[in-house]
Amino acid sequence: MTTNHVHASPTVGAWTLRVLARHPAATAFAWDGGTLSYAAAAQLIGRMQAVLSGAGLCRPDRVALLSANRADVWCAGVAVQALGMSTVWLHPLGALPDQLGQLDQVEADALIVDIASFGARGAEIAARTARLRHVFTLGPSDFGIDLLAAAEQMGDCPARDLAQPDDIATLTFTGGTTGKSKAGVRDHGSMAAIFTTVLSDFDLPATPRFLVNAPISHVAGSMVLPVLARGGTVHLARGFEPERELAYIQRERINAMLLVPTMIYALLDHPALDQTDLSCLEILYYGASPMAPARLLEGIERIGPVFAQFYGQTECYPITVLPRRDHDPQRPELFHACGFPATGVDVRLVDADDRPVGTGEAGEICVRAPSVIREYWGQPELTATAMRDGWLHTGDVARMDAEGRLYIVDRRSDLIITGGFNVYPREVEDALATHCAVAMSAVFGVPHERWGEAVTAFVVRRPESEVSEEDLIDWVRQMKGKVYAPKRLVFVAELPLTSVGKIDKKQLRAAALGTVS
């Protein structure tokens, strides 16, 4: 007798409704001025589904969302996905032309706008996007249907999960740091793989009090359901301001949070840090870009042994995790690592001909995992190039140690070839970060007639610190050698950031062109 076993991951809706039913009276979300219980979140999802269905929206429609961090917009996203439709999160810091282009690229059918934070932008988008069948707003407006008011009128409408595991759950745009932003297609099975990996590999507290200030439209949003699965509370902040952040952690006894390195640097450089009680904090995840080892050590000394790193991309997240135990000041070489491959993720490093490299040798990171996106929306050739031979080619270069940890060298596209030598910008940035006057830096190559490319650095000094361009160039020369020393070093008050909090080297490179002699 033969028995066929069919396995499919739970959908986002099934998982969410199951989690919300476990702790009905507990606080699921908290923010300055309000809270939302688990039961109330489930009820709001059901009422929103009734409004969306009543408007004629159904599988496989695509619904865009533009909002600050709000509990009700997270519920709206779940409502969309549980109806078999897909979400398209517009980045809250995105420019209007980019947002319009993304809506057109994915052929969005509807838009949900946070009126309090994006009323003017929402009106512009609604006026200039003809293909949208419906515009909903969180709050009253003169250009859309108030989704919250309409949901309230629906009364008791139990939430339903109508999605299938292979339905598209979300279309997520890449950060655009290496070119035009692309929309990655992620189905429910892929989303479930992310959640299970976070629960398995991210050392969440037993009952998390998790502070979210990065946009939940991106990686921070992947932490919401795992926190709720532990019976915790997601504390939502709108934006990041160091002094307010520190006060909130102390007041609400936050025990877990996620920040990008530039945010951590801002906390370390703020005078309120040393007057703030952070003893409640058990874990601080960082990712999106590397953290300078010198500043990481400073963070451990001043904030505590709470740091853990993750590495991933829009196309696959997470890829690696470096746990707290490997943030050991007695083993500073590990501060350069980005961690071990995450649960369910296969990793291999390959050379330019896609041949595996040996232990300790640099190669492009290639991965295969259930959490890899299905494809790039509407770009089959790009999909075939990025996902050849069954492996996602990340474009990131790393080496692996004998224990299996990866060490990011840099993006292959960022490699500087100067005078015939290869220089990875991160090596120069890490050297600069060891100087007591440097808060952060960005290093890149600029075309040069003599050298091919010239190593160029933009540097932010720490408050009340003085150091000259020549001093820092010589510092790098002494630490790394002449080839790594910047040909030009520019002091700036701040570094431009992309919409996902990474340093925008494209903008800096454009500003630097023609400045090197």
PyMOL commands that set and color helices and strands:
alter all, ss='L'
color gray80, all
select helices_A, chain A and resi 12-22+38-54+71-82+96-106+115-128+147-153+188-201+219-229+242-252+261-268+273-275+293-302+324-326+332-336+380-386+388-390+412-414+425-433+469-480+482-484+505-512
alter helices_A, ss='H'
color red, helices_A
select strands_A, chain A and resi 27-31+34-37+62-66+86-89+110-114+134-138+145-146+168-173+183-187+209-212+233-236+256-259+283-286+307-311+320-322+340-341+346-350+363-368+375-376+392-400+406-411+416-418+421-423+438-448+452-461+488-491
alter strands_A, ss='S'
color yellow, strands_A
deselect
rebuild
show_as cartoon
